[in-house]
């Protein structure tokens, strides 16, 4: 196997595992402080959705927007 491909595969796996660890720590474990970066990502996503949701008049559309909060936040953690 090519060494560059091996290193990039390991790096990708570490990123995925760390994101899953952060998600479990944030969403499932009570009484622990989430990592600072994860907290920042979740707050930023919440603030963006809040601003966009304020423009929507239809409550059903606003609910649909807020249903994207957790998936969007978790995907954003992968990008951070």
Residue, then its C-alpha position, 0 to 999 in steps of 0.5 A: x500500500x502507498x504510504x501517503x494513502x495509508x497516512x491519509x486513511x489513518x488521518x481520516x479515521x482519527x477525524x471520524x472517531x474524534x467527531x463521534x467521541x465529541x458527539x457522544x460526549x455532548x449529546x449522551x454523557x451528562x455532567x461533563x463539559x464538552x470540548x471547547x471547539x465542539x461547544x463553539x460549533x454547536x453555538x454557532x450553528x444554533x445562532x445561525x439557525x436562530x437568525x434564519x428562523x427569525x425571517x421565516x413566518x411559517x412555524x412549520x417551515x421553522x420547525x423543519x429548519x430546526x430539525x437540521x440543528x443536530x445533523x448540521x452541527x455534527x457535520x460542522x464538527x467534522x469540518x472544524 
